[in-house]
Amino acid sequence: MTRSENFNRIGGRVSLITINKVFYDKVYQHPWLKQYFLNISQQHIEDQQVDFMQKGLGGENHYIGKAPP
């Protein structure tokens, strides 16, 4: 099975979006973890992480290491 097939098997980009949304909802609400992300929008972090994970798991490469807006 190829990396691309494995990526699709786990649910592709849609699954990564869901996973990262749940994770960062918790991070941004955590009493001391949230301080590391004070000046970065949650949506930006989620989008960047989804792109990074997608590339690493065999999906289409959208990750370019974007700087926060």
N, C-alpha and C positions, 0 to 999 in steps of 0.2 A: 504494500500500500504506500502511495506517495505521500509526501508532506501535505500537498494540496488536498488529497483525499482525506487525510486525517483531520485537517482543518475543517473541512466541510462536515465530516462525521461528528465533530463536537458541537456543531450548530453554527459554525462560521462567525461572521462579524456580529450578527444579532446576539449570539451568546456572549461574546466579549463585551458588547455594550451593556448588557444586563449585569454581568459579573462586576464590571467596573463601576456601574451606577450604584449597586448595593454596597460595594466596598468603600467608595469615596463618600457616600452618604454617611457612613459610620465614621470615617476619618474626619470629615468636616464637622462632625458633632462631638467628637472626642475632646475631653477637657484639655489635654496637653498636646495631642497630635495635630490638632487644627492650627496651632500657632505656626507650624511650618508652611502653611498654605495661605496665610492671611492676605497676601497681595496677589494671589493667583486665583482666577475664577475656577470653580469646580468643573464647569463644562470644558474649559480648556485642558485641564489635567486629564479628565476622562477621555476626551478625544485623542490626546497625545498618547495615552497609555493603550487605548484600543488599537491605534495605528502601530505602535511598537509591538504589541503582543501578536497582532495579525501577521506582521512580517516574520516574527520569530517562530510562529506556528505553521508557516507555509502558505499563508494567504497572500493576496496581492499587496505589494509594497506601497504604502501611503506614508510611511514614517520618514520624516526628514529632520527630526530634532528641532521642531519649531520652538521659537522663543515665545514666552507668554506675551499677550497683547498689552 
